[in-house]
Amino acid sequence: MLSRLIDHPISAVVVVFLAGIVGSASVSMNHSMGWDEAMHLGAPAAQISQALGDGELREAINVVLSCERYPPMGPAIHGVIGWVFGSDELLMRQ
């Protein structure tokens, strides 16, 4: 029974997904971002937040598409959070 469950490709995806959730939940976001993350995630997020606040959706999309070092979803999510709730350092680290 267990060997058939392990051989199924969907079960492997579920196991890896659950391991990722457990592993990421154990990381303290208050202390995990260093200078590199602040520059390459925080700066585009601030630009996206500012562009959305000014109503410049095309500029926000251009900033997302110009992300070089990190996947663009991180700065995009942080930019929207900064636009909705304001750009607070602790909030952006969450």
Summary of the structure (lengths in Angstrom):
residues: 94
radius of gyration: 17.5
end to end distance: 40.6
largest distance: 57.8
contacts: 234
relative contact order: 0.13
helix: 77%
strand: 0%
